[in-house]
Amino acid sequence: MTKNAIDQIFDRARHGDVFAQTLMGQILCEGKYVQQDRQNGIGWLRNAAQCNCLYARELINEYLSAPMQGQVSTHQDSNSNQQACSTENNPDIDNLAELKSLIGLERVKQDVDSLRNLIKIQAMRKQQGLPNTSVSYHCVFSGNPGTGKTTVARIVAGIYKELGILKKGHLVEVDRSKLVGEYVGQTAPKTNKVIDEALDGVLFIDEAYSLVGEGSDYGAEAIATLLKRMEDDRDRLVVILAGYTNEIKEFIDSNPGLQSRFNRYIQFDDYSAEELTEIFKRNLRRSRYKIKRDAFEKLQNVIERAVTSRDKNFGNARYVRNLFEKVVQNQANRLARMESIDNDELSIITCEDINL
């Protein structure tokens, strides 16, 4: 990118162009074309986020949760499936607004808002010396893959921090492999280590029912360790279990310890064809693509057919992400065959690109 181009972006950003503000923030935070200035970059992104730019909000989360250049993260390495997302150092993120900005998930939004209201009113009662009803902050997120469970878990963690339930409000995401060892004596230390990282935040266990194995499986030890720590650290740890609706309910009902601690279920419904189409359009906008009308109609038909024939393994938003990547790849292949490429063509999706 030339200096002239950056100057033009800066000028547009100063005059209130939200896209230019987002781009300016990204350029300064990443330091690819100019000297890196994260503080200034985050400032531009916050300006755009205040104008309801969802991409700017995502970039703020990404940059503030990532280690500074030259630092080493103590939470994860490049080969780890474990993720830690924190709002601890990011007080400007409006978690409720972020929740409302998500496409679809109306039942989820109502349930989370209802939980938030309950916590706020209980806090007000406490201030007035009134007795409180015991509230369990642990949750069960049930639904098919790609319905936003991890995203909402991160938002809930932020809401808990905002309301004073958690000190840090970070999210530690794990699966069976991060909790259960292969040999005798490995599981309890492994599980405890993960829980230690999640203290003052939320431990999110995906496909939690996979902890229950057959024969001499060590999953039961992981569950017992988790239940003990949930009691010992009840003021510092919130656990969210996630998975398929029927499987996760059977898993919890099979264990009295789990049953007594998890009584708040939030159901994540599959996306409709219209909602999936809207998610695809949002991906287009974020990546600055435009799609021709006939191509868009063809895309709608592809998504509608996928929804009509979907089974329990259908990826929902993941399906759309893979679809988007395939379309972009098709566009790249089409353009690569051309002798000359006009700048506008770099951003145009045609009917030929929806060759799926």
N, C-alpha and C positions, 0 to 999 in steps of 0.2 A: 504494500500500500504506500503510495507516494505521500510526501509531506503536504502537497496541495490537497489531496483527498482528505487527509486527516484534518487540515484546516477547515475544509468545507463542512465536515461532520461536526467539528467544534462550534462553528458558527451557527449551524442549524440547531445544535443542542442548546446553545445560549438563548436562542429565540423560541425555545419551548417544544421543539420536535421530540416527541417521546421516543421514537425509534432511534434518533440520533443520540439522545441521552443514554439509552441502553447500550448502543454500540460504543459510545465514548467510554462508558464505564467498563465495558469488556476490554477495550484496547488498553486502558490504563491498568486494570487489574492483572492482565496477562503479560503486559510489557513486551509484546512481540514487535511492535512498530515504533514505540516510543519508550522512554525510560519508565520502568514500572513504578506506579504510585497507587497502591491499593486504597489508601485512605480517600484520595480524591476520586478514584474510580467508584468506590462504594457510595460516595456522595452522589455522583451522577445516577447510579442505579437506584438509589433511594428516591431521587426526584421522579424517575420514571415509574417506580413502584407506587408512589403516591397518586399517580394518574392511572392506577389499576392496570399497569403493564405486568402480566403474569410472568413473562419471560424474565423481566428484571428482578422480580421477587425470587424466581428460581436461581438466578445467578448470584444474588445476595446470599441465599442459603448455601450455595455451592462454595463460594469464595470464603465465607466466614467459618464454614465447618472444615475447610481444608487447611493443612499446615502451611505456614509461610514458606516461601522458597528457601531451601537450605535447611529446613527443619525436618525432623523425622517424627512421624506419627507414632505414638506409643500404643495406639488402639488396634492397628491392623497392619498387615504387610500386603504386598502385591499379590500374593497367592491365596489370601484369605477370602472366604465367602461372608465373613462377619462384617457388618457395617455399623458404624457409630455416627449418628447425625445429631448435632447439638444445636439448641437455640440458646445455650447459656450465655454466649457472648453476642447475641443478636436480638436485643430487646425491641428492635423496630419492626420485627415481623408480626403482622396481625394474623394470628392463627385462625380466628373465626372467619375473617375475610378470605383467607386462603382456602378454608374449608368450603365456603359458599361459592368460591370461584370454580370449584371442580365441576366437571360436566356430569350430569346425572346424580346418582347416589342420594336421592331425595330422602329416603328413609334413614340412611346413615346420618345425614346432616341433622335431621330432626332428633335422632337419638343422642348424638353428641351434644347438640345444643341443650337438650333436656338435662343431660348429665351436668353440663356446665352451670345451668341455672340452679340445679339442686345444690351443687357445691357452694355457689355464691350465697344462696339463701341460708344454708347451714352456717356459713361463716358469719353472716349478719346476726343470726340468732345467738351465736356464741358470744359476739360482741355485746349483746344485750343481756347476757347471763341466762339465756333460755336453754333448756336441755336440747341436745342434738340427737338426731337419729343416726345410727351407725351406717356409714356409707362405704361400700366396697368399691375401690377404684380399679380392681382387676377386671379385665374384660375378655370376652370370647368373640372374635371376629370370624363369622362363618360365611362361606360363599365360594364360588368357583375362582380359578386363577384369573389374574389380570383385572380384578374388580376394584383395585385401589386400597387393599387392606394395609399394605406397608405405608403408603402415603398418608392415610388417615391416622395410623398409629403414630407417625412422627408429629402430626398436627395435635393429636391428643396429648402427647408428651409435652408439647409446647404449652398447651392450655393448662395442664397440671402445674407447670412451672409458673405460669402467669398468675394462677390462683393460689400459689403458695403451698401446693401439695407436695411438689418436688423441688429440690434445691437447684438441680442442674437442668432437668427436662430433656436429656439426651435420649436417643433410641439406640439400643443394641439389638441387632437382628441376628438370630441364630436358627439353626436347624438341628436335627438329631446328631449330625457329625461333630458339632461343636460341644455337645453335652455328654455323649456316651463314648466311653473308651472301648478298646478292643480286648483288653485283658483285665484280670482281677486287680482291683486297687486303683485303676485309672479313672473311673467314672466320677467318683465324688470330688477329687481334686480338680478335674476338668470342669465339672459343673460349677463348683465354687468359684473358680477363676472367672468364668463368664459372669456369674452373679456379682462378683466384686466389681467388675467393670460397669455393670448396670446400676449400681447403687446410686441413689438420688436421681434416677431416671427410670426408663421403661425397658424391660426385657421383653422382646417380641420373639415368640417361638413359632415359626412357620411349620405347618403340617405336624403339629404337636403329637398327634396320635401315633406317629411313627416311632415315638419313644417306647411304645409297647411292642415288644418282639415276641418270639417264641423260644421255648426251651430255656437254655442258660443265658438268656439275653440280659444285658446290664442296664436296659432302659428303666427298669423298676427302681434301680438305685438312683438314677438321675432324677426321677420323679420324687422319691423320698427326700433327696437332698434339697430339691427345689422347694418342697412343702415346708421343710424345716427352716430354710432361709426366709421364706415368705413370712413365717411367724417371728423369727428372730429379728428380722429387719423390716418389720411391717410398716414402719414410719419412713423407710428410705427406698422401698422397692415396690414398683408396680409391674405386674406381669400381664401381658396380652397373649393369649393363645389364638392361633389362626389355623384355618383349614377348611376342607369340604364340610358342608352343613351336617350331614348325617354322621359322618365319621367322627367329627369333633364332639358332637353331642354324646355319642356312644362312649367315646374315650372318657369324657368327664363323668358321665353317669356310672361308669364302671369303678370309679375310685371315690370313696366317701370324702377323702381329704380334698380332692379337687372339687368335688360337688359343693362342699361347704364354703369354698373360697371363691368360686366362679359362678355367679348368678346373674351377671349382666351380659346378655347376648346382643350383639349387633349384627344384623343380617345384611350382607352385601349382595344385592341383586345383580343379575347379568345386565349388561348394557343392551339397549335396544339398537336396532339398525340405525335409527336417526342419531342416537347419541354417539355411536361408533363413527358415523360419518362426521359429526361435529368434532370429535377428537382428531380425526384425520385432517380436517380443515385447520384445526389449531396447530398441528404439526407443520402444515404448509406455511402458515403465517409466521411461525417462529423461525423457520428456515428460509423465509423470503422467497417462496415459490408461489406461482400462480398457475391455475389449472383452467384449461379451456372447457367451455360448457359441455361439449359432447364427451370429453374425457371425464368430466365430473359425473355425468349421467351414467356412463359405463362403470365408474367406480362405485356409485350407489348400488348398481345391480350386483356387482361382485360382493359387496358387504351384505346386502340383503340375502343373497344365496347362502353365504357363509352362516348367517344368523339362523336361517331356516333349517339348515342341516347340522347345527352345532350339537355336540354332546357335552358331557361333564368336563372333558379335557379342553374345551374351546378356550382360547387364550384371552378373549375379550380385548382389553386395551393392548395387551401384548400382541395379539393378532394384528391390530391396527399398526402398531409400531413396526412389526415385520413386513406388513403390507407396504407401509410408507417407504421403508428401506429398499424393498424390491422395486417399487415404482421409480425411486431416485436412481437406482442402478440401471433400470431400463432406459431412463432418460440419458444417463451418462453414456451408455452403449450407443444409443441413437446419435447423440451429438458427436461421438468419437468417429463415426463413419462419414461425417460431413467434412468437406474441404475447408470451409471457413465457417466460423461460428459468431453470430451477432451477439452482442452483450445481453440483449433482451432474451435471447433464446436460452441462456443459462438458467433463467428463472421460470421457464414455461414448461408445464406438463401437458402433453398431448394425448390423444386417444391411443396412439401407438405405444405409449409408455404404460398404459393399463393393460398390458399383455400378460395376464396372469393365469 
